[in-house]
Amino acid sequence: MSDPWRDLPALHAHLWARLARGVGDAGDPFRLTALATTGTGGAEARMVALRRTEAATATVEVHSDLRTAKIDALRHDPRGALLFWDARTQEQLRLSVLFEVLAAPADRWAAVPEAARANYGTDPAPGAGIGDPDRLTRTPDPARFAALPGRVLRMDAVSLAHDPHRRAVFEGPDLTGRWVAP
Ligand SMILES: Cc1cc2nc3c(=O)[nH]c(=O)nc-3n(C[C@H](O)[C@H](O)[C@H](O)COP(=O)(O)O)c2cc1C
């Protein structure tokens, strides 16, 4: 197989294919990503699952409970970042993303598997104090569900599999690429 890091167009296509694989394959390392936001108290990061990507529109999407802190943070400042790492291929990908908060989107909710819906209906709300960690009820509720689609503004990719390491940045309206020193 030819090296997807051989040139910038091949790398750009490879990165979007890697993201798509993360959406399609629950076992893929790019399925899980750290979402960083800026809250009122400063930087915050947490793991989330990648739910959708579209290379043509440079879109990525994650889902959450509407009552979580990340929603408040993104309403305060929609700029976020997603961080991916594949230990097998030794590739890191950082995305700078402008997120949108979609509250209770019916089309997305319809596609959420029954078993996963319980993630969007805990009582009390995520982050609320709870006397007993076992006293939690789950009532799947579309009104508590949020989709966070976002436009990718910048991609920063690093390969540790190359010697010397390779790093490329894609940014601007067309995500134009350039090589940078790692
Ligand atoms: C492997 C893993 C995957 C997770 N996936 C999601 C997810 O897709 N969406 C989500 O809202 N929280 C997910 N969580 C929980 C978040 O990391 C976090 O604990 C929760 O959303 C509250 O975050 P916040 O208070 O910063 O908003 C996941 C946690 C782990 C460990």
Ligand as a Chemical Component Dictionary entry (heavy atoms), coordinates in Angstrom:
data_LIG
# 
_chem_comp.id                   LIG 
_chem_comp.type                 NON-POLYMER 
_chem_comp.pdbx_formal_charge   0 
_chem_comp.three_letter_code    LIG 
# 
loop_
_chem_comp_atom.comp_id 
_chem_comp_atom.atom_id 
_chem_comp_atom.alt_atom_id 
_chem_comp_atom.type_symbol 
_chem_comp_atom.charge 
_chem_comp_atom.model_Cartn_x 
_chem_comp_atom.model_Cartn_y 
_chem_comp_atom.model_Cartn_z 
_chem_comp_atom.pdbx_ordinal 
LIG C1  C1  C 0 -14.895 6.446  26.416 1  
LIG C2  C2  C 0 -15.866 7.535  26.762 2  
LIG C3  C3  C 0 -16.772 7.973  25.800 3  
LIG C4  C4  C 0 -17.673 8.983  26.092 4  
LIG N1  N1  N 0 -18.537 9.426  25.131 5  
LIG C5  C5  C 0 -19.340 10.496 25.387 6  
LIG C6  C6  C 0 -20.140 11.062 24.346 7  
LIG O1  O1  O 0 -20.150 10.619 23.188 8  
LIG N2  N2  N 0 -20.887 12.151 24.677 9  
LIG C7  C7  C 0 -20.890 12.670 25.931 10 
LIG O2  O2  O 0 -21.588 13.658 26.144 11 
LIG N3  N3  N 0 -20.142 12.162 26.920 12 
LIG C8  C8  C 0 -19.361 11.083 26.680 13 
LIG N4  N4  N 0 -18.581 10.568 27.681 14 
LIG C9  C9  C 0 -18.634 11.174 29.025 15 
LIG C10 C10 C 0 -17.804 12.463 29.018 16 
LIG O3  O3  O 0 -16.426 12.154 28.945 17 
LIG C11 C11 C 0 -18.081 13.328 30.251 18 
LIG O4  O4  O 0 -17.773 12.622 31.433 19 
LIG C12 C12 C 0 -19.526 13.806 30.306 20 
LIG O5  O5  O 0 -20.062 14.045 29.012 21 
LIG C13 C13 C 0 -19.636 15.096 31.116 22 
LIG O6  O6  O 0 -18.751 16.032 30.533 23 
LIG P1  P1  P 0 -18.913 17.635 30.741 24 
LIG O7  O7  O 0 -19.444 17.817 32.095 25 
LIG O8  O8  O 0 -17.522 18.153 30.562 26 
LIG O9  O9  O 0 -19.841 18.115 29.675 27 
LIG C14 C14 C 0 -17.685 9.550  27.400 28 
LIG C15 C15 C 0 -16.761 9.109  28.351 29 
LIG C16 C16 C 0 -15.885 8.113  28.046 30 
LIG C17 C17 C 0 -14.903 7.675  29.094 31 
# 
loop_
_chem_comp_bond.comp_id 
_chem_comp_bond.atom_id_1 
_chem_comp_bond.atom_id_2 
_chem_comp_bond.value_order 
_chem_comp_bond.pdbx_ordinal 
LIG C1  C2  SING 1  
LIG C2  C3  SING 2  
LIG C2  C16 DOUB 3  
LIG C3  C4  DOUB 4  
LIG C4  N1  SING 5  
LIG C4  C14 SING 6  
LIG N1  C5  DOUB 7  
LIG C5  C6  SING 8  
LIG C5  C8  SING 9  
LIG C6  O1  DOUB 10 
LIG C6  N2  SING 11 
LIG N2  C7  SING 12 
LIG C7  O2  DOUB 13 
LIG C7  N3  SING 14 
LIG N3  C8  DOUB 15 
LIG C8  N4  SING 16 
LIG N4  C9  SING 17 
LIG N4  C14 SING 18 
LIG C9  C10 SING 19 
LIG C10 O3  SING 20 
LIG C10 C11 SING 21 
LIG C11 O4  SING 22 
LIG C11 C12 SING 23 
LIG C12 O5  SING 24 
LIG C12 C13 SING 25 
LIG C13 O6  SING 26 
LIG O6  P1  SING 27 
LIG P1  O7  DOUB 28 
LIG P1  O8  SING 29 
LIG P1  O9  SING 30 
LIG C14 C15 DOUB 31 
LIG C15 C16 SING 32 
LIG C16 C17 SING 33 
# 
